[in-house]
Amino acid sequence: MPELPEVETTGRGIAPHIIGKKIEHVVVRHRQLRWLIDSDFEANLLGQHIESVTRRAKYLLIKTSSGTLIAHLGMSGNLRIVSASSPIKKHDHVDIVFDENTVLRFNDQRRFGALVWTTGEVMSHGLLSHLGVEPLSSKWTGEHLFQLAQKRRVPIKTFLMNSHIVVGVGNIYANEALFMAGILPTRHAGELTVQACARLVDCVQKVLASAIEQGGTTLRDFVNAQGRAGYFQQQLHVYGRAKQPCIHCNHLIQEIRLANRSTFFCDHCQQ
């Protein structure tokens, strides 16, 4: 599933190609994604000029003067910049056609992604209003995490992946950040000291920043705006490495199921 770094990479990739451009045509081949694309979707977008492309959690916000297109990549979706002459592939569901032969194409094999148009205050939209703090923002601090974690007996990994607490720290990045911070994923969130919380916040930010720099993680479906895979998977230290030696101590990496998610850790380096 595309996580925060993959969505950020996609946004940065498409922005230079569509900001300032006018939407001249919209093609919807399949309306049934996670939610049904509205019947007036094409009419609402037609003639709009793109003002900005930003990200909130795992959502891309493509803003025009009249409203905002909220895009979610779901489990297998991607947004790519292609030319108008590019062949249509099986799961190419939506084309947003701009001037100068530029097409923003939405491909989603599993159709768990979404394209939603809104004219209201976008941050008050039901998809966004409940979300927690951005992990790369100045608001995400050790003290902030420590206060939220007080008396919480949920495992810290599960707590870290709760989008009401902090957004975009998906399974891969939670595993990697906890390993970097030396914290067992099974420890109760409320047991962490403020120093441990500060260390974990720093590690989350470093892992996410590195993943963005590398273009995201490609384990199955993700490609960026140019159709290329991300390369952060080459730097994974614990995720997917069960029964392989720890890079620090040579103890074997353990794997368990935690909140129904694969969880990897070194029981020697993480406490």
BASE-732929 format. One record per residue (C-alpha): residue number from 1; x, y, z. Coordinates in Angstrom, 1 decimal. Layout:
N
n->NUM; x->X; y->Y; z->Z
...
***
This chain:
271
n->1; x->0.0; y->0.0; z->0.0
n->2; x->1.4; y->3.5; z->-0.8
n->3; x->2.3; y->5.2; z->2.4
n->4; x->3.2; y->8.8; z->3.3
n->5; x->6.6; y->8.7; z->1.4
n->6; x->5.0; y->7.2; z->-1.7
n->7; x->2.2; y->9.8; z->-1.7
n->8; x->4.7; y->12.6; z->-1.1
n->9; x->6.8; y->11.4; z->-3.9
n->10; x->3.8; y->11.2; z->-6.2
n->11; x->2.7; y->14.7; z->-5.3
n->12; x->6.2; y->16.2; z->-5.9
n->13; x->6.4; y->14.3; z->-9.2
n->14; x->3.1; y->15.5; z->-10.7
n->15; x->3.1; y->19.1; z->-9.4
n->16; x->5.6; y->20.6; z->-11.9
n->17; x->3.6; y->19.1; z->-14.8
n->18; x->0.1; y->20.3; z->-13.8
n->19; x->0.4; y->23.5; z->-11.7
n->20; x->-0.9; y->26.5; z->-13.7
n->21; x->-2.3; y->24.3; z->-16.4
n->22; x->-6.0; y->24.1; z->-17.5
n->23; x->-8.0; y->21.0; z->-17.5
n->24; x->-9.4; y->20.6; z->-21.0
n->25; x->-10.9; y->17.1; z->-20.9
n->26; x->-11.7; y->14.4; z->-18.3
n->27; x->-12.2; y->10.7; z->-19.1
n->28; x->-13.7; y->8.4; z->-16.5
n->29; x->-13.6; y->4.8; z->-17.7
n->30; x->-14.6; y->3.1; z->-14.4
n->31; x->-16.6; y->5.1; z->-11.8
n->32; x->-16.6; y->2.4; z->-9.1
n->33; x->-13.5; y->2.9; z->-7.0
n->34; x->-13.5; y->2.9; z->-3.2
n->35; x->-16.4; y->5.3; z->-3.6
n->36; x->-18.4; y->5.9; z->-6.7
n->37; x->-17.1; y->8.8; z->-8.7
n->38; x->-19.9; y->11.4; z->-8.9
n->39; x->-21.8; y->11.8; z->-12.2
n->40; x->-20.8; y->15.5; z->-12.3
n->41; x->-17.1; y->14.8; z->-11.7
n->42; x->-16.1; y->15.6; z->-15.2
n->43; x->-18.2; y->18.8; z->-15.4
n->44; x->-16.8; y->20.1; z->-12.1
n->45; x->-13.2; y->19.7; z->-13.2
n->46; x->-13.5; y->20.9; z->-16.8
n->47; x->-11.9; y->24.3; z->-17.4
n->48; x->-10.2; y->24.4; z->-13.9
n->49; x->-6.7; y->25.7; z->-13.5
n->50; x->-4.5; y->23.8; z->-11.0
n->51; x->-3.2; y->26.1; z->-8.2
n->52; x->-1.3; y->23.7; z->-6.0
n->53; x->-0.6; y->20.1; z->-5.1
n->54; x->-0.2; y->19.3; z->-1.4
n->55; x->-0.5; y->16.3; z->0.8
n->56; x->-2.4; y->15.6; z->4.0
n->57; x->-1.7; y->12.2; z->5.5
n->58; x->-2.0; y->9.8; z->2.6
n->59; x->-4.3; y->12.1; z->0.6
n->60; x->-3.1; y->14.3; z->-2.3
n->61; x->-4.9; y->17.6; z->-2.5
n->62; x->-5.1; y->19.1; z->-6.0
n->63; x->-6.4; y->22.6; z->-5.6
n->64; x->-8.2; y->24.8; z->-8.1
n->65; x->-9.9; y->28.2; z->-7.7
n->66; x->-13.3; y->26.5; z->-7.4
n->67; x->-12.5; y->23.4; z->-5.3
n->68; x->-10.1; y->20.6; z->-4.4
n->69; x->-9.6; y->17.1; z->-5.9
n->70; x->-8.9; y->14.7; z->-3.0
n->71; x->-7.0; y->11.7; z->-4.3
n->72; x->-6.2; y->8.5; z->-2.4
n->73; x->-4.1; y->5.8; z->-3.9
n->74; x->-5.6; y->3.0; z->-1.9
n->75; x->-3.9; y->-0.4; z->-2.0
n->76; x->-2.5; y->-0.4; z->-5.5
n->77; x->-3.2; y->3.0; z->-7.1
n->78; x->-0.8; y->5.4; z->-8.8
n->79; x->-1.0; y->8.8; z->-10.5
n->80; x->1.3; y->9.2; z->-13.5
n->81; x->2.1; y->11.9; z->-15.9
n->82; x->1.8; y->10.6; z->-19.5
n->83; x->1.3; y->12.0; z->-22.9
n->84; x->-2.2; y->11.9; z->-24.6
n->85; x->-0.9; y->9.3; z->-27.0
n->86; x->0.1; y->6.8; z->-24.3
n->87; x->-1.7; y->3.5; z->-24.7
n->88; x->-4.5; y->2.8; z->-22.3
n->89; x->-3.7; y->0.0; z->-19.9
n->90; x->-6.2; y->-2.4; z->-18.3
n->91; x->-6.6; y->-0.6; z->-14.9
n->92; x->-6.3; y->3.0; z->-16.2
n->93; x->-9.6; y->4.3; z->-14.8
n->94; x->-9.4; y->8.1; z->-15.0
n->95; x->-7.5; y->10.6; z->-17.3
n->96; x->-7.4; y->14.3; z->-16.5
n->97; x->-6.2; y->15.9; z->-19.7
n->98; x->-4.4; y->19.3; z->-19.7
n->99; x->-3.1; y->21.6; z->-22.3
n->100; x->0.2; y->20.9; z->-24.0
n->101; x->-0.6; y->17.2; z->-24.4
n->102; x->-0.2; y->16.4; z->-20.6
n->103; x->-2.4; y->13.7; z->-19.0
n->104; x->-2.7; y->12.9; z->-15.3
n->105; x->-3.6; y->9.2; z->-15.3
n->106; x->-5.1; y->7.3; z->-12.4
n->107; x->-4.4; y->3.5; z->-12.4
n->108; x->-5.7; y->1.3; z->-9.7
n->109; x->-5.8; y->-2.5; z->-10.1
n->110; x->-7.7; y->-3.2; z->-6.9
n->111; x->-9.9; y->-0.1; z->-7.1
n->112; x->-9.5; y->0.8; z->-3.4
n->113; x->-8.3; y->4.2; z->-4.3
n->114; x->-10.5; y->7.3; z->-4.5
n->115; x->-11.0; y->10.6; z->-6.4
n->116; x->-13.3; y->13.0; z->-4.6
n->117; x->-14.2; y->16.6; z->-5.6
n->118; x->-15.1; y->19.1; z->-2.9
n->119; x->-15.8; y->22.8; z->-3.0
n->120; x->-15.9; y->23.3; z->0.8
n->121; x->-13.0; y->23.9; z->3.2
n->122; x->-10.9; y->20.9; z->2.4
n->123; x->-9.4; y->20.4; z->5.9
n->124; x->-13.0; y->20.2; z->7.3
n->125; x->-13.9; y->17.4; z->4.8
n->126; x->-14.9; y->14.2; z->6.5
n->127; x->-11.9; y->12.4; z->5.1
n->128; x->-9.4; y->14.8; z->6.7
n->129; x->-11.0; y->16.4; z->9.7
n->130; x->-10.3; y->13.6; z->12.1
n->131; x->-6.6; y->13.1; z->11.2
n->132; x->-3.7; y->13.5; z->13.7
n->133; x->-0.5; y->15.5; z->13.4
n->134; x->1.8; y->15.3; z->10.4
n->135; x->5.0; y->13.4; z->11.4
n->136; x->7.3; y->15.8; z->9.5
n->137; x->5.8; y->18.9; z->11.0
n->138; x->7.1; y->21.0; z->13.9
n->139; x->4.1; y->19.9; z->15.9
n->140; x->5.3; y->16.3; z->16.0
n->141; x->7.6; y->16.3; z->19.0
n->142; x->8.6; y->13.9; z->21.8
n->143; x->6.6; y->15.9; z->24.3
n->144; x->3.5; y->15.7; z->22.1
n->145; x->3.8; y->11.9; z->21.7
n->146; x->4.5; y->11.5; z->25.4
n->147; x->1.4; y->13.4; z->26.4
n->148; x->-0.8; y->11.4; z->24.0
n->149; x->0.6; y->8.1; z->25.1
n->150; x->0.0; y->8.6; z->28.8
n->151; x->-1.8; y->5.6; z->30.4
n->152; x->-2.2; y->4.0; z->27.0
n->153; x->-1.6; y->0.2; z->27.2
n->154; x->-1.7; y->-0.4; z->23.5
n->155; x->1.5; y->-1.6; z->21.9
n->156; x->3.6; y->1.4; z->20.7
n->157; x->3.7; y->0.1; z->17.1
n->158; x->-0.1; y->0.0; z->17.0
n->159; x->-0.2; y->3.4; z->18.7
n->160; x->2.2; y->4.8; z->16.1
n->161; x->0.1; y->3.6; z->13.2
n->162; x->-3.1; y->5.2; z->14.5
n->163; x->-4.0; y->8.0; z->12.1
n->164; x->-5.8; y->9.9; z->14.9
n->165; x->-2.4; y->10.1; z->16.7
n->166; x->-0.1; y->10.7; z->13.8
n->167; x->-0.7; y->10.3; z->10.1
n->168; x->1.2; y->8.3; z->7.5
n->169; x->3.4; y->6.1; z->9.7
n->170; x->2.6; y->2.8; z->7.9
n->171; x->3.7; y->-0.7; z->8.8
n->172; x->7.0; y->-0.6; z->7.0
n->173; x->8.1; y->2.7; z->8.5
n->174; x->6.8; y->1.9; z->12.0
n->175; x->8.9; y->-1.3; z->12.0
n->176; x->12.0; y->0.6; z->10.8
n->177; x->11.7; y->3.6; z->13.1
n->178; x->11.2; y->1.4; z->16.2
n->179; x->14.3; y->-0.6; z->15.3
n->180; x->16.3; y->2.6; z->14.8
n->181; x->15.0; y->3.9; z->18.2
n->182; x->15.8; y->0.6; z->20.0
n->183; x->12.2; y->0.2; z->21.2
n->184; x->10.3; y->-3.1; z->21.1
n->185; x->7.1; y->-2.8; z->19.1
n->186; x->5.2; y->-4.7; z->21.8
n->187; x->6.0; y->-2.2; z->24.6
n->188; x->2.9; y->-0.3; z->25.9
n->189; x->2.8; y->3.2; z->24.6
n->190; x->2.3; y->4.6; z->28.2
n->191; x->5.5; y->3.0; z->29.4
n->192; x->7.7; y->5.2; z->27.2
n->193; x->9.6; y->8.0; z->28.9
n->194; x->9.7; y->11.4; z->27.4
n->195; x->13.3; y->10.8; z->26.3
n->196; x->12.2; y->7.6; z->24.5
n->197; x->9.4; y->9.4; z->22.9
n->198; x->11.8; y->12.1; z->21.7
n->199; x->14.1; y->9.4; z->20.3
n->200; x->11.2; y->7.7; z->18.5
n->201; x->9.9; y->10.9; z->17.0
n->202; x->13.4; y->11.7; z->15.7
n->203; x->13.7; y->8.2; z->14.2
n->204; x->10.3; y->8.4; z->12.5
n->205; x->11.2; y->11.6; z->10.9
n->206; x->14.6; y->10.3; z->9.7
n->207; x->13.0; y->7.1; z->8.3
n->208; x->10.3; y->9.0; z->6.4
n->209; x->12.7; y->11.6; z->5.1
n->210; x->15.0; y->9.0; z->3.8
n->211; x->12.2; y->7.1; z->2.2
n->212; x->11.0; y->10.3; z->0.4
n->213; x->14.5; y->11.0; z->-0.8
n->214; x->14.7; y->7.4; z->-2.2
n->215; x->11.3; y->7.7; z->-3.9
n->216; x->9.3; y->5.5; z->-1.6
n->217; x->9.3; y->1.7; z->-1.0
n->218; x->8.3; y->-0.8; z->-3.7
n->219; x->7.3; y->-4.1; z->-2.4
n->220; x->4.4; y->-4.8; z->-4.7
n->221; x->2.5; y->-2.1; z->-6.6
n->222; x->3.9; y->1.3; z->-6.1
n->223; x->5.4; y->3.4; z->-8.9
n->224; x->6.0; y->7.1; z->-8.9
n->225; x->4.6; y->9.8; z->-11.2
n->226; x->7.0; y->8.7; z->-13.9
n->227; x->6.1; y->5.1; z->-13.6
n->228; x->9.4; y->4.1; z->-11.8
n->229; x->9.7; y->2.1; z->-8.6
n->230; x->10.9; y->3.5; z->-5.3
n->231; x->14.2; y->2.2; z->-3.8
n->232; x->13.9; y->2.6; z->0.0
n->233; x->13.4; y->-1.2; z->0.2
n->234; x->17.1; y->-1.5; z->-0.3
n->235; x->17.7; y->0.2; z->3.1
n->236; x->15.2; y->-1.9; z->5.1
n->237; x->16.9; y->-3.1; z->8.3
n->238; x->14.1; y->-5.3; z->9.8
n->239; x->11.0; y->-5.3; z->7.7
n->240; x->10.8; y->-8.5; z->5.7
n->241; x->14.0; y->-9.9; z->7.2
n->242; x->12.6; y->-12.5; z->9.6
n->243; x->15.3; y->-15.1; z->10.6
n->244; x->18.0; y->-13.0; z->9.0
n->245; x->20.9; y->-11.6; z->11.2
n->246; x->20.4; y->-8.2; z->12.8
n->247; x->22.8; y->-5.7; z->11.1
n->248; x->24.0; y->-4.6; z->14.6
n->249; x->24.3; y->-7.7; z->16.7
n->250; x->23.8; y->-10.7; z->14.4
n->251; x->20.8; y->-12.0; z->16.5
n->252; x->18.1; y->-13.3; z->14.2
n->253; x->15.3; y->-10.9; z->13.4
n->254; x->12.0; y->-12.0; z->14.9
n->255; x->8.5; y->-11.8; z->13.2
n->256; x->5.2; y->-11.7; z->15.0
n->257; x->1.6; y->-10.6; z->14.2
n->258; x->0.6; y->-7.4; z->16.1
n->259; x->-2.8; y->-6.0; z->15.4
n->260; x->-3.0; y->-8.3; z->12.5
n->261; x->0.1; y->-6.8; z->10.9
n->262; x->3.5; y->-8.4; z->10.3
n->263; x->5.9; y->-7.0; z->12.9
n->264; x->9.7; y->-7.4; z->12.7
n->265; x->12.2; y->-6.6; z->15.4
n->266; x->15.5; y->-7.6; z->17.1
n->267; x->14.8; y->-8.7; z->20.7
n->268; x->18.5; y->-8.0; z->21.5
n->269; x->18.8; y->-4.4; z->20.2
n->270; x->15.2; y->-3.3; z->21.0
n->271; x->14.0; y->-3.0; z->24.6
***
